[in-house]
Amino acid sequence: MTYQALARKWRPRQFADLVGQEHVLRALIHALDSDRLHHAYLFTGTRGVGKTTIARIFAKALNCEEGVSSTPCGECAACRDIDDGRFVDLIEVDAASRTKVDDTRELLENVQYTPTRGRYKVYLIDEVHMLSGHSFNALLKTLEEPPPHVKFLFATTDPQRLPVTVLSRCLQFNLKRLPESLIQGRLVEVTDVEKIASDEGSLQLLARAADGSLRDALSLLDQAAAFGDGRLEAGEIGAMLGTIEQTHVHGLLRAVAADDAAAILAEVAAMDERAPDYTAALDQMAALLQKVAIAQWVPEAADDVEATELAALFRAEDVQLNYEIILHGKRDLELAPSPRLGFEMVMLRLLAFAPAKASAGSGPAAGSSAGQGATGKAPPRTAAKKATASQQVVENASTPPPPRTRKARENPPTAGEGREAPVEREGNPDPGDWPALMEALPLKGMARQLAANCLLVERAAGTVQLELDPACEHLLTDALKGRLAQALERHFGEKIRLRIEIGGGPGQTPAQRERARTALRQRQAEESIQTDPNIRAMQEAFGATVDPNSVRPIEPDATENDTARRSH
């Protein structure tokens, strides 16, 4: 006897055999049992979820010799012929191969004639979105006013491509992707009946690879049974699918948590021996990070022991950043010289952009930068505790900061006090004058914004303590703080321990001073416009009005440049 593929052998022949589409079956069963039948039905959904199968069972229910019902007998000549694909009044059409308008007109020529054997003439058009615009126009009139003995059943994976005029004339049923647990349960049932030895891990891999499609799962089961000579093992299935073992995924994330680039490259080398699908590997890592995030935020909902252990090694913000990096890396993987090189770069990117290392300098060798503690090692990336803005203190040193004081700023220590003398520069601003000092620092962008919104609290003994405006707390990141610390070190010529606290102490930050100066210039400009005799003359003569939003003060630099140009 010829072997029949599992996807065909296990295709449901009754509504009761279908799984996962109860919301669709309920409507169809009620319509059949109460004889409330529409003339056109549209089944949508991804591949392998049961669109064509439901349409065939529906056609069988309409034409069963025992009468229209939701439970066709399956034994009469009509039911058997429909199951075997030879029922003359079930016209199945693959729209992908018959897209021309002439094909559609030929198909509809016999619509007006009554069925040859059955109760209804059923037109089942698969992938109906592939029909051309002219084909839809030819179909539209018949679809709007069909003969009473005709039913149209459409199936498509892309309903957005159907004209709204067609959609409005159909009852639409959206079939959902099947959950992994349901597909795995079905595979367990099939392997038991087919006498295929399997372990739970192998069926779980097949269910995950099916991506919501039961038909794909059965096809993969066929392939796996042939690959393993009738026996399914997780290791062999993973090799067949090109997936990586979970131990590698866990090992990679543990290496990321430990900032161990060598361990990452070793894991990738071990993975590469199995010729894995690196895109799927990134998917697995993203899925594991999602479980880690669940374990951090909703511990009672965590069901993965490994994810719970990893949750203690990462801060919550690190998990989110790593997840985002992996998603972007998956998008860019096809642009890499090779999948392995692209995957390695994504893994190293997880280390390079780690917040705990961002303030440690521009490269892995910056072991003495401002982002490190007294031990010379980057601070461990452990799960961070929540703190209010008034309690948040970000510091790079491993020792606690000295009590805050408002005393006069002290000069940097000299070489005679046991420290290297600072590098004196011509025109160096007073260290106690923070606005002037900030202007002298080579800062740009967001790092300059961070400095401009700070007040200098203390400068002593190689320590700079700043106070950040609470409204700008979002600027207090390890990366920006590290750039500010490096700029201070270059300016003073010594190692600087930088501490920044959130607070609103007395005095104005450079940014607040600049905003006050800008507001003053704006008021002066508006007063100048209001008192200008020429403006008043135009208002009196023409009834003109001044748009307040159009008044802008002339910047001092612009005035000087204009004067210089006029002098030339």
Secondary structure, DSSP 8 states (H G I E B T S, - for coil): -----HHHHT---SGGG--S-HHHHHHHHHHHHHT---SEEEEE-STTSSHHHHHHHHHHHHH-TT-S-SS--S-SHHHHHHHHT--TTEEEEEGGG--SHHHHHHHHTTTTS--SSSSSEEEEEETGGGS-HHHHHHHHHHHHS--TTEEEEEEES-GGGS-HHHHTTSEEEE-----HHHHHHHHHHHHHHHT-EE-HHHHHHHHHHHTT-HHHHHHHHHHHHHHTTTEE-HHHHHHHHT---HHHHHHHHHHHHTT-HHHHHHHHHHHHTT---HHHHHHHHHHHHHHHHHHHH-GGG---HHHHHHHTTS-HHHHHHHHHHHHHHHHHGGGSSSHHHHHHHHHHHHHHT-HHHHTT-SSTT-TTSTTS-TTSS-----------TTT-EEE--SS---------------GGGTS------TT---TT-HHHHHHHS---HHHHHHHHTEEEEEEETTEEEEEE-GGGGGG--HHHHHHHHHHHHHHHTS--EEEEEE---SS--HHHHHHHHHHHHHHHHHHHHHH-HHHHHHHHHH-----GGG-----HHHHHHHHHHHH-
